[in-house]
């Protein structure tokens, strides 16, 4: 019973910037990690960036130095600031969260519906 809602996708020219936001709601005790994945046409889904509850981050090599991931643990939100965008960044971007629904140990992985990011050359 957790929903992830993304926003901020759209069309942008190469070299431009875009900020994606994701808000998690529902039965949430805590979220271990949140992240952004993307899938381009004809390609496999790949990790773009992730962040733990302790603010440890991980970035794909292709976006290091250009993208920054932010998280608000209290609000259960995660943002992805994308700068110096390239046409190869074009993809559907998916928010991801590993959710602990209550005080028990079990966690569940949830995904947003995806938001389209298109970078024109």
N, CA, C and O atoms as CSV, one atom per row, in Angstrom:
chain,resi,resn,atom,element,x,y,z
A,1,UNK,N,N,0.823,-1.208,0.000
A,1,UNK,CA,C,0.000,0.000,0.000
A,1,UNK,C,C,0.850,1.249,0.000
A,1,UNK,O,O,0.599,2.189,0.754
A,2,UNK,N,N,1.846,1.250,-0.841
A,2,UNK,CA,C,2.738,2.391,-0.991
A,2,UNK,C,C,2.677,2.859,-2.429
A,2,UNK,O,O,2.707,2.060,-3.365
A,3,UNK,N,N,2.592,4.144,-2.584
A,3,UNK,CA,C,2.539,4.737,-3.906
A,3,UNK,C,C,3.687,5.710,-4.079
A,3,UNK,O,O,3.962,6.523,-3.195
A,4,UNK,N,N,4.352,5.627,-5.210
A,4,UNK,CA,C,5.397,6.566,-5.569
A,4,UNK,C,C,4.920,7.377,-6.757
A,4,UNK,O,O,4.506,6.822,-7.775
A,5,UNK,N,N,4.980,8.672,-6.624
A,5,UNK,CA,C,4.513,9.557,-7.674
A,5,UNK,C,C,5.657,10.452,-8.120
A,5,UNK,O,O,6.218,11.208,-7.326
A,6,UNK,N,N,5.995,10.357,-9.397
A,6,UNK,CA,C,7.062,11.169,-9.963
A,6,UNK,C,C,6.493,12.404,-10.652
A,6,UNK,O,O,5.346,12.419,-11.099
A,7,UNK,N,N,7.310,13.417,-10.723
A,7,UNK,CA,C,6.952,14.620,-11.446
A,7,UNK,C,C,8.229,15.287,-11.939
A,7,UNK,O,O,9.324,14.994,-11.459
A,8,UNK,N,N,8.075,16.175,-12.891
A,8,UNK,CA,C,9.198,16.959,-13.363
A,8,UNK,C,C,9.753,16.563,-14.712
A,8,UNK,O,O,10.635,17.243,-15.236
A,9,UNK,N,N,9.264,15.490,-15.282
A,9,UNK,CA,C,9.741,15.089,-16.593
A,9,UNK,C,C,9.276,16.048,-17.667
A,9,UNK,O,O,8.379,16.863,-17.451
A,10,UNK,N,N,9.895,15.938,-18.818
A,10,UNK,CA,C,9.522,16.798,-19.919
A,10,UNK,C,C,10.558,16.812,-21.010
A,10,UNK,O,O,11.439,15.954,-21.078
A,11,UNK,N,N,10.433,17.806,-21.861
A,11,UNK,CA,C,11.328,17.989,-22.990
A,11,UNK,C,C,12.285,19.131,-22.711
A,11,UNK,O,O,11.878,20.211,-22.283
A,12,UNK,N,N,13.551,18.879,-22.955
A,12,UNK,CA,C,14.568,19.890,-22.716
A,12,UNK,C,C,15.644,19.776,-23.785
A,12,UNK,O,O,15.899,18.688,-24.302
A,13,UNK,N,N,16.264,20.879,-24.109
A,13,UNK,CA,C,17.351,20.870,-25.079
A,13,UNK,C,C,18.640,20.369,-24.453
A,13,UNK,O,O,18.844,20.478,-23.244
A,14,UNK,N,N,19.500,19.822,-25.287
A,14,UNK,CA,C,20.803,19.379,-24.814
A,14,UNK,C,C,21.524,20.518,-24.112
A,14,UNK,O,O,21.518,21.660,-24.571
A,15,UNK,N,N,22.139,20.184,-22.997
A,15,UNK,CA,C,22.811,21.183,-22.191
A,15,UNK,C,C,21.941,21.797,-21.127
A,15,UNK,O,O,22.437,22.501,-20.248
A,16,UNK,N,N,20.659,21.545,-21.192
A,16,UNK,CA,C,19.731,22.099,-20.231
A,16,UNK,C,C,19.655,21.290,-18.960
A,16,UNK,O,O,20.388,20.319,-18.768
A,17,UNK,N,N,18.747,21.712,-18.094
A,17,UNK,CA,C,18.581,21.076,-16.791
A,17,UNK,C,C,17.128,20.717,-16.555
A,17,UNK,O,O,16.215,21.317,-17.123
A,18,UNK,N,N,16.940,19.737,-15.714
A,18,UNK,CA,C,15.611,19.279,-15.355
A,18,UNK,C,C,15.690,18.669,-13.963
A,18,UNK,O,O,16.693,18.055,-13.598
A,19,UNK,N,N,14.640,18.844,-13.203
A,19,UNK,CA,C,14.609,18.276,-11.862
A,19,UNK,C,C,13.410,17.350,-11.713
A,19,UNK,O,O,12.266,17.750,-11.927
A,20,UNK,N,N,13.690,16.122,-11.347
A,20,UNK,CA,C,12.657,15.134,-11.108
A,20,UNK,C,C,12.392,15.014,-9.612
A,20,UNK,O,O,13.313,15.080,-8.798
A,21,UNK,N,N,11.135,14.841,-9.266
A,21,UNK,CA,C,10.750,14.680,-7.878
A,21,UNK,C,C,9.919,13.425,-7.716
A,21,UNK,O,O,9.176,13.040,-8.619
A,22,UNK,N,N,10.045,12.794,-6.571
A,22,UNK,CA,C,9.282,11.601,-6.269
A,22,UNK,C,C,8.836,11.653,-4.819
A,22,UNK,O,O,9.635,11.914,-3.920
A,23,UNK,N,N,7.561,11.406,-4.601
A,23,UNK,CA,C,7.002,11.390,-3.259
A,23,UNK,C,C,6.395,10.028,-2.968
A,23,UNK,O,O,5.586,9.522,-3.745
A,24,UNK,N,N,6.783,9.446,-1.860
A,24,UNK,CA,C,6.243,8.169,-1.425
A,24,UNK,C,C,5.180,8.394,-0.362
A,24,UNK,O,O,5.346,9.223,0.533
A,25,UNK,N,N,4.098,7.657,-0.467
A,25,UNK,CA,C,3.029,7.774,0.508
A,25,UNK,C,C,2.402,6.408,0.751
A,25,UNK,O,O,2.548,5.490,-0.056
A,26,UNK,N,N,1.707,6.290,1.868
A,26,UNK,CA,C,1.058,5.040,2.215
A,26,UNK,C,C,1.554,4.493,3.537
A,26,UNK,O,O,1.886,5.247,4.451
A,27,UNK,N,N,1.600,3.184,3.630
A,27,UNK,CA,C,2.035,2.522,4.857
A,27,UNK,C,C,3.553,2.476,4.905
A,27,UNK,O,O,4.179,1.538,4.412
A,28,UNK,N,N,4.122,3.490,5.499
A,28,UNK,CA,C,5.576,3.632,5.538
A,28,UNK,C,C,6.039,3.828,6.969
A,28,UNK,O,O,5.676,4.803,7.628
A,29,UNK,N,N,6.826,2.909,7.430
A,29,UNK,CA,C,7.510,3.063,8.703
A,29,UNK,C,C,8.845,3.766,8.485
A,29,UNK,O,O,9.212,4.688,9.213
A,30,UNK,N,N,9.550,3.309,7.473
A,30,UNK,CA,C,10.798,3.932,7.071
A,30,UNK,C,C,11.136,3.453,5.666
A,30,UNK,O,O,10.574,2.473,5.178
A,31,UNK,N,N,12.051,4.149,5.030
A,31,UNK,CA,C,12.518,3.770,3.701
A,31,UNK,C,C,14.024,3.613,3.759
A,31,UNK,O,O,14.746,4.556,4.083
A,32,UNK,N,N,14.489,2.428,3.447
A,32,UNK,CA,C,15.921,2.153,3.526
A,32,UNK,C,C,16.705,2.897,2.456
A,32,UNK,O,O,17.726,3.523,2.741
A,33,UNK,N,N,16.225,2.825,1.239
A,33,UNK,CA,C,16.916,3.467,0.136
A,33,UNK,C,C,15.908,3.945,-0.885
A,33,UNK,O,O,14.829,3.370,-1.028
A,34,UNK,N,N,16.262,4.989,-1.585
A,34,UNK,CA,C,15.462,5.500,-2.679
A,34,UNK,C,C,16.389,5.756,-3.852
A,34,UNK,O,O,17.585,5.990,-3.680
A,35,UNK,N,N,15.825,5.709,-5.034
A,35,UNK,CA,C,16.669,5.929,-6.185
A,35,UNK,C,C,15.889,6.207,-7.441
A,35,UNK,O,O,14.659,6.185,-7.470
A,36,UNK,N,N,16.651,6.469,-8.472
A,36,UNK,CA,C,16.099,6.700,-9.797
A,36,UNK,C,C,16.732,5.738,-10.784
A,36,UNK,O,O,17.951,5.568,-10.813
A,37,UNK,N,N,15.905,5.122,-11.579
A,37,UNK,CA,C,16.324,4.264,-12.672
A,37,UNK,C,C,15.772,4.832,-13.967
A,37,UNK,O,O,14.845,5.642,-13.959
A,38,UNK,N,N,16.344,4.402,-15.070
A,38,UNK,CA,C,15.819,4.839,-16.347
A,38,UNK,C,C,15.896,3.705,-17.361
A,38,UNK,O,O,16.719,2.797,-17.250
A,39,UNK,N,N,15.033,3.785,-18.330
A,39,UNK,CA,C,15.023,2.820,-19.405
A,39,UNK,C,C,14.769,3.539,-20.717
A,39,UNK,O,O,13.722,4.155,-20.917
A,40,UNK,N,N,15.738,3.449,-21.596
A,40,UNK,CA,C,15.626,4.025,-22.917
A,40,UNK,C,C,15.126,2.968,-23.891
A,40,UNK,O,O,15.270,1.772,-23.634
A,41,UNK,N,N,14.542,3.392,-25.001
A,41,UNK,CA,C,14.064,2.421,-25.989
A,41,UNK,C,C,15.174,1.477,-26.433
A,41,UNK,O,O,16.260,1.915,-26.811
A,42,UNK,N,N,14.894,0.194,-26.385
A,42,UNK,CA,C,15.855,-0.793,-26.816
A,42,UNK,C,C,16.974,-1.074,-25.839
A,42,UNK,O,O,17.894,-1.826,-26.160
A,43,UNK,N,N,16.918,-0.495,-24.666
A,43,UNK,CA,C,17.961,-0.696,-23.675
A,43,UNK,C,C,17.374,-1.252,-22.382
A,43,UNK,O,O,16.175,-1.146,-22.128
A,44,UNK,N,N,18.235,-1.839,-21.583
A,44,UNK,CA,C,17.820,-2.356,-20.291
A,44,UNK,C,C,17.670,-1.223,-19.282
A,44,UNK,O,O,18.278,-0.161,-19.412
A,45,UNK,N,N,16.850,-1.478,-18.285
A,45,UNK,CA,C,16.725,-0.528,-17.201
A,45,UNK,C,C,18.055,-0.420,-16.464
A,45,UNK,O,O,18.716,-1.429,-16.217
A,46,UNK,N,N,18.436,0.771,-16.122
A,46,UNK,CA,C,19.699,0.978,-15.442
A,46,UNK,C,C,19.540,1.933,-14.270
A,46,UNK,O,O,18.688,2.821,-14.272
A,47,UNK,N,N,20.371,1.726,-13.289
A,47,UNK,CA,C,20.401,2.633,-12.150
A,47,UNK,C,C,21.002,3.961,-12.577
A,47,UNK,O,O,22.050,4.004,-13.222
A,48,UNK,N,N,20.340,5.027,-12.216
A,48,UNK,CA,C,20.863,6.364,-12.444
A,48,UNK,C,C,21.545,6.875,-11.181
A,48,UNK,O,O,22.702,7.293,-11.211
A,49,UNK,N,N,20.821,6.835,-10.087
A,49,UNK,CA,C,21.359,7.294,-8.811
A,49,UNK,C,C,20.527,6.718,-7.683
A,49,UNK,O,O,19.330,6.483,-7.843
A,50,UNK,N,N,21.151,6.495,-6.557
A,50,UNK,CA,C,20.442,6.012,-5.383
A,50,UNK,C,C,20.993,6.699,-4.150
A,50,UNK,O,O,22.101,7.234,-4.152
A,51,UNK,N,N,20.191,6.669,-3.098
A,51,UNK,CA,C,20.600,7.291,-1.851
A,51,UNK,C,C,19.979,6.528,-0.697
A,51,UNK,O,O,18.793,6.198,-0.726
A,52,UNK,N,N,20.781,6.249,0.316
A,52,UNK,CA,C,20.300,5.535,1.488
A,52,UNK,C,C,19.749,6.508,2.506
A,52,UNK,O,O,19.870,7.724,2.357
A,53,UNK,N,N,19.143,5.957,3.544
A,53,UNK,CA,C,18.632,6.805,4.613
A,53,UNK,C,C,19.748,7.543,5.334
A,53,UNK,O,O,19.506,8.567,5.973
A,54,UNK,N,N,20.956,7.034,5.237
A,54,UNK,CA,C,22.114,7.685,5.809
A,54,UNK,C,C,22.817,8.628,4.857
A,54,UNK,O,O,23.912,9.111,5.145
A,55,UNK,N,N,22.185,8.894,3.714
A,55,UNK,CA,C,22.662,9.867,2.732
A,55,UNK,C,C,23.879,9.390,1.940
A,55,UNK,O,O,24.582,10.207,1.346
A,56,UNK,N,N,24.133,8.107,1.923
A,56,UNK,CA,C,25.159,7.578,1.046
A,56,UNK,C,C,24.594,7.488,-0.367
A,56,UNK,O,O,23.492,6.979,-0.571
A,57,UNK,N,N,25.346,7.980,-1.328
A,57,UNK,CA,C,24.857,8.049,-2.701
A,57,UNK,C,C,25.654,7.164,-3.632
A,57,UNK,O,O,26.807,6.822,-3.367
A,58,UNK,N,N,25.017,6.804,-4.722
A,58,UNK,CA,C,25.641,6.025,-5.765
A,58,UNK,C,C,25.126,6.533,-7.098
A,58,UNK,O,O,23.924,6.731,-7.269
A,59,UNK,N,N,26.030,6.745,-8.043
A,59,UNK,CA,C,25.667,7.264,-9.346
A,59,UNK,C,C,26.203,6.377,-10.449
A,59,UNK,O,O,27.277,5.787,-10.328
A,60,UNK,N,N,25.447,6.291,-11.518
A,60,UNK,CA,C,25.974,5.667,-12.717
A,60,UNK,C,C,27.126,6.508,-13.249
A,60,UNK,O,O,27.103,7.736,-13.155
A,61,UNK,N,N,28.124,5.849,-13.804
A,61,UNK,CA,C,29.277,6.575,-14.326
A,61,UNK,C,C,28.874,7.607,-15.375
A,61,UNK,O,O,29.493,8.665,-15.483
A,62,UNK,N,N,27.855,7.300,-16.130
A,62,UNK,CA,C,27.444,8.175,-17.212
A,62,UNK,C,C,26.838,9.492,-16.740
A,62,UNK,O,O,26.726,10.435,-17.523
A,63,UNK,N,N,26.449,9.569,-15.475
A,63,UNK,CA,C,25.809,10.780,-14.978
A,63,UNK,C,C,26.602,11.471,-13.886
A,63,UNK,O,O,26.208,12.543,-13.425
A,64,UNK,N,N,27.697,10.890,-13.467
A,64,UNK,CA,C,28.505,11.499,-12.416
A,64,UNK,C,C,28.970,12.887,-12.831
A,64,UNK,O,O,29.452,13.098,-13.944
A,65,UNK,N,N,28.813,13.813,-11.919
A,65,UNK,CA,C,29.192,15.182,-12.193
A,65,UNK,C,C,28.111,16.001,-12.849
A,65,UNK,O,O,28.224,17.224,-12.935
A,66,UNK,N,N,27.063,15.347,-13.316
A,66,UNK,CA,C,25.967,16.049,-13.978
A,66,UNK,C,C,24.658,15.955,-13.196
A,66,UNK,O,O,23.867,16.899,-13.186
A,67,UNK,N,N,24.434,14.829,-12.551
A,67,UNK,CA,C,23.202,14.605,-11.805
A,67,UNK,C,C,23.497,14.606,-10.311
A,67,UNK,O,O,24.580,14.211,-9.879
A,68,UNK,N,N,22.530,15.051,-9.537
A,68,UNK,CA,C,22.635,15.032,-8.092
A,68,UNK,C,C,21.329,14.524,-7.501
A,68,UNK,O,O,20.250,14.975,-7.885
A,69,UNK,N,N,21.428,13.595,-6.575
A,69,UNK,CA,C,20.243,13.049,-5.935
A,69,UNK,C,C,20.117,13.623,-4.528
A,69,UNK,O,O,21.104,13.751,-3.804
A,70,UNK,N,N,18.899,13.961,-4.158
A,70,UNK,CA,C,18.600,14.517,-2.850
A,70,UNK,C,C,17.472,13.719,-2.222
A,70,UNK,O,O,16.634,13.151,-2.922
A,71,UNK,N,N,17.457,13.679,-0.909
A,71,UNK,CA,C,16.419,12.950,-0.204
A,71,UNK,C,C,16.011,13.687,1.061
A,71,UNK,O,O,16.844,14.265,1.759
A,72,UNK,N,N,14.724,13.654,1.341
A,72,UNK,CA,C,14.183,14.180,2.582
A,72,UNK,C,C,13.558,13.003,3.312
A,72,UNK,O,O,12.460,12.566,2.965
A,73,UNK,N,N,14.242,12.495,4.309
A,73,UNK,CA,C,13.760,11.317,5.029
A,73,UNK,C,C,12.435,11.571,5.746
A,73,UNK,O,O,11.588,10.681,5.828
A,74,UNK,N,N,12.262,12.768,6.257
A,74,UNK,CA,C,11.049,13.086,6.995
A,74,UNK,C,C,9.831,13.131,6.091
A,74,UNK,O,O,8.734,12.750,6.500
A,75,UNK,N,N,10.018,13.595,4.866
A,75,UNK,CA,C,8.909,13.728,3.935
A,75,UNK,C,C,8.792,12.554,2.965
A,75,UNK,O,O,7.846,12.487,2.180
A,76,UNK,N,N,9.741,11.642,3.020
A,76,UNK,CA,C,9.755,10.489,2.112
A,76,UNK,C,C,9.756,10.915,0.651
A,76,UNK,O,O,8.990,10.406,-0.167
A,77,UNK,N,N,10.618,11.839,0.355
A,77,UNK,CA,C,10.757,12.304,-1.015
A,77,UNK,C,C,12.195,12.170,-1.479
A,77,UNK,O,O,13.126,12.158,-0.675
A,78,UNK,N,N,12.356,12.070,-2.774
A,78,UNK,CA,C,13.676,12.038,-3.376
A,78,UNK,C,C,13.616,12.820,-4.678
A,78,UNK,O,O,12.666,12.697,-5.451
A,79,UNK,N,N,14.636,13.619,-4.904
A,79,UNK,CA,C,14.717,14.433,-6.104
A,79,UNK,C,C,15.976,14.078,-6.879
A,79,UNK,O,O,16.966,13.614,-6.312
A,80,UNK,N,N,15.919,14.300,-8.160
A,80,UNK,CA,C,17.081,14.117,-9.019
A,80,UNK,C,C,17.265,15.377,-9.841
A,80,UNK,O,O,16.461,15.680,-10.722
A,81,UNK,N,N,18.323,16.104,-9.549
A,81,UNK,CA,C,18.661,17.288,-10.317
A,81,UNK,C,C,19.563,16.885,-11.467
A,81,UNK,O,O,20.662,16.373,-11.253
A,82,UNK,N,N,19.107,17.111,-12.668
A,82,UNK,CA,C,19.834,16.723,-13.859
A,82,UNK,C,C,20.302,17.968,-14.590
A,82,UNK,O,O,19.499,18.834,-14.939
A,83,UNK,N,N,21.587,18.052,-14.817
A,83,UNK,CA,C,22.178,19.184,-15.506
A,83,UNK,C,C,23.014,18.691,-16.666
A,83,UNK,O,O,23.348,17.510,-16.756
A,84,UNK,N,N,23.350,19.619,-17.558
A,84,UNK,CA,C,24.146,19.284,-18.740
A,84,UNK,C,C,23.586,18.065,-19.452
A,84,UNK,O,O,24.314,17.134,-19.798
A,85,UNK,N,N,22.300,18.090,-19.658
A,85,UNK,CA,C,21.628,16.931,-20.229
A,85,UNK,C,C,22.073,16.667,-21.659
A,85,UNK,O,O,22.360,17.584,-22.430
A,86,UNK,N,N,22.118,15.393,-21.980
A,86,UNK,CA,C,22.528,14.925,-23.291
A,86,UNK,C,C,21.400,14.132,-23.930
A,86,UNK,O,O,20.552,13.591,-23.220
A,87,UNK,N,N,21.372,14.053,-25.246
A,87,UNK,CA,C,20.338,13.240,-25.893
A,87,UNK,C,C,20.298,11.803,-25.391
A,87,UNK,O,O,19.229,11.197,-25.330
A,88,UNK,N,N,21.443,11.257,-25.034
A,88,UNK,CA,C,21.479,9.898,-24.535
A,88,UNK,C,C,20.860,9.739,-23.151
A,88,UNK,O,O,20.701,8.617,-22.670
A,89,UNK,N,N,20.509,10.847,-22.510
A,89,UNK,CA,C,19.777,10.784,-21.255
A,89,UNK,C,C,18.291,10.550,-21.471
A,89,UNK,O,O,17.557,10.309,-20.513
A,90,UNK,N,N,17.849,10.617,-22.696
A,90,UNK,CA,C,16.442,10.408,-23.003
A,90,UNK,C,C,16.001,9.016,-22.582
A,90,UNK,O,O,16.588,8.016,-22.994
A,91,UNK,N,N,14.970,8.962,-21.766
A,91,UNK,CA,C,14.489,7.688,-21.235
A,91,UNK,C,C,13.257,7.940,-20.385
A,91,UNK,O,O,12.906,9.082,-20.088
A,92,UNK,N,N,12.615,6.859,-20.002
A,92,UNK,CA,C,11.606,6.924,-18.960
A,92,UNK,C,C,12.317,6.734,-17.633
A,92,UNK,O,O,13.037,5.755,-17.441
A,93,UNK,N,N,12.116,7.654,-16.735
A,93,UNK,CA,C,12.772,7.615,-15.439
A,93,UNK,C,C,11.794,7.123,-14.380
A,93,UNK,O,O,10.667,7.608,-14.281
A,94,UNK,N,N,12.241,6.158,-13.598
A,94,UNK,CA,C,11.408,5.528,-12.587
A,94,UNK,C,C,11.963,5.770,-11.193
A,94,UNK,O,O,13.157,5.596,-10.951
A,95,UNK,N,N,11.107,6.163,-10.300
A,95,UNK,CA,C,11.459,6.286,-8.899
A,95,UNK,C,C,11.360,4.925,-8.231
A,95,UNK,O,O,10.479,4.127,-8.553
A,96,UNK,N,N,12.256,4.668,-7.313
A,96,UNK,CA,C,12.295,3.393,-6.609
A,96,UNK,C,C,12.481,3.634,-5.118
A,96,UNK,O,O,13.189,4.554,-4.708
A,97,UNK,N,N,11.835,2.795,-4.313
A,97,UNK,CA,C,11.989,2.899,-2.868
A,97,UNK,C,C,11.899,1.526,-2.231
A,97,UNK,O,O,11.020,0.730,-2.562
A,98,UNK,N,N,12.812,1.259,-1.319
A,98,UNK,CA,C,12.761,0.041,-0.517
A,98,UNK,C,C,12.102,0.419,0.804
A,98,UNK,O,O,12.698,1.102,1.636
A,99,UNK,N,N,10.863,-0.035,0.983
A,99,UNK,CA,C,10.014,0.447,2.061
A,99,UNK,C,C,9.877,-0.582,3.168
A,99,UNK,O,O,9.640,-1.763,2.914
A,100,UNK,N,N,10.029,-0.123,4.380
A,100,UNK,CA,C,9.705,-0.894,5.571
A,100,UNK,C,C,8.342,-0.413,6.041
A,100,UNK,O,O,8.230,0.698,6.560
A,101,UNK,N,N,7.296,-1.231,5.869
A,101,UNK,CA,C,5.940,-0.740,6.146
A,101,UNK,C,C,5.598,-0.584,7.618
A,101,UNK,O,O,4.732,0.217,7.970
A,102,UNK,N,N,6.270,-1.341,8.488
A,102,UNK,CA,C,6.020,-1.249,9.917
A,102,UNK,C,C,7.298,-1.597,10.662
A,102,UNK,O,O,8.377,-1.640,10.071
A,103,UNK,N,N,7.176,-1.843,11.948
A,103,UNK,CA,C,8.357,-2.085,12.769
A,103,UNK,C,C,8.999,-3.450,12.536
A,103,UNK,O,O,10.093,-3.705,13.038
A,104,UNK,N,N,8.348,-4.318,11.793
A,104,UNK,CA,C,8.944,-5.606,11.470
A,104,UNK,C,C,10.069,-5.435,10.468
A,104,UNK,O,O,10.239,-4.364,9.886
A,105,UNK,N,N,10.836,-6.495,10.272
A,105,UNK,CA,C,12.051,-6.431,9.474
A,105,UNK,C,C,11.815,-6.393,7.973
A,105,UNK,O,O,12.687,-5.939,7.232
A,106,UNK,N,N,10.678,-6.850,7.509
A,106,UNK,CA,C,10.450,-7.022,6.085
A,106,UNK,C,C,10.400,-5.701,5.344
A,106,UNK,O,O,9.871,-4.705,5.837
A,107,UNK,N,N,10.963,-5.719,4.150
A,107,UNK,CA,C,10.910,-4.563,3.276
A,107,UNK,C,C,10.381,-4.980,1.915
A,107,UNK,O,O,10.446,-6.146,1.527
A,108,UNK,N,N,9.857,-3.994,1.205
A,108,UNK,CA,C,9.289,-4.228,-0.104
A,108,UNK,C,C,9.771,-3.157,-1.063
A,108,UNK,O,O,9.938,-1.995,-0.693
A,109,UNK,N,N,9.988,-3.567,-2.295
A,109,UNK,CA,C,10.443,-2.650,-3.316
A,109,UNK,C,C,9.246,-2.101,-4.087
A,109,UNK,O,O,8.391,-2.856,-4.549
A,110,UNK,N,N,9.201,-0.791,-4.217
A,110,UNK,CA,C,8.124,-0.136,-4.938
A,110,UNK,C,C,8.694,0.714,-6.054
A,110,UNK,O,O,9.819,1.208,-5.979
A,111,UNK,N,N,7.890,0.870,-7.086
A,111,UNK,CA,C,8.277,1.636,-8.262
A,111,UNK,C,C,7.203,2.640,-8.622
A,111,UNK,O,O,6.010,2.375,-8.476
A,112,UNK,N,N,7.632,3.773,-9.085
A,112,UNK,CA,C,6.705,4.746,-9.614
A,112,UNK,C,C,6.270,4.372,-11.016
A,112,UNK,O,O,6.752,3.398,-11.593
A,113,UNK,N,N,5.363,5.151,-11.551
A,113,UNK,CA,C,4.823,4.857,-12.874
A,113,UNK,C,C,5.753,5.270,-14.004
A,113,UNK,O,O,5.568,4.855,-15.148
A,114,UNK,N,N,6.728,6.067,-13.695
A,114,UNK,CA,C,7.681,6.532,-14.682
A,114,UNK,C,C,7.315,7.892,-15.237
A,114,UNK,O,O,6.139,8.231,-15.373
A,115,UNK,N,N,8.325,8.653,-15.550
A,115,UNK,CA,C,8.130,9.956,-16.173
A,115,UNK,C,C,9.113,10.098,-17.329
A,115,UNK,O,O,10.291,9.764,-17.208
A,116,UNK,N,N,8.609,10.596,-18.439
A,116,UNK,CA,C,9.414,10.686,-19.651
A,116,UNK,C,C,10.323,11.904,-19.613
A,116,UNK,O,O,9.883,13.016,-19.324
A,117,UNK,N,N,11.578,11.680,-19.905
A,117,UNK,CA,C,12.546,12.751,-20.089
A,117,UNK,C,C,13.081,12.652,-21.509
A,117,UNK,O,O,13.631,11.625,-21.906
A,118,UNK,N,N,12.918,13.714,-22.258
A,118,UNK,CA,C,13.390,13.746,-23.630
A,118,UNK,C,C,14.347,14.913,-23.802
A,118,UNK,O,O,14.002,16.058,-23.510
A,119,UNK,N,N,15.537,14.621,-24.271
A,119,UNK,CA,C,16.560,15.633,-24.483
A,119,UNK,C,C,16.805,15.741,-25.981
A,119,UNK,O,O,17.223,14.776,-26.621
A,120,UNK,N,N,16.548,16.897,-26.522
A,120,UNK,CA,C,16.714,17.117,-27.951
A,120,UNK,C,C,18.107,17.639,-28.253
A,120,UNK,O,O,18.705,18.347,-27.442
A,121,UNK,N,N,18.616,17.291,-29.410
A,121,UNK,CA,C,19.941,17.725,-29.820
A,121,UNK,C,C,19.884,19.023,-30.599
A,121,UNK,O,O,20.920,19.534,-31.024
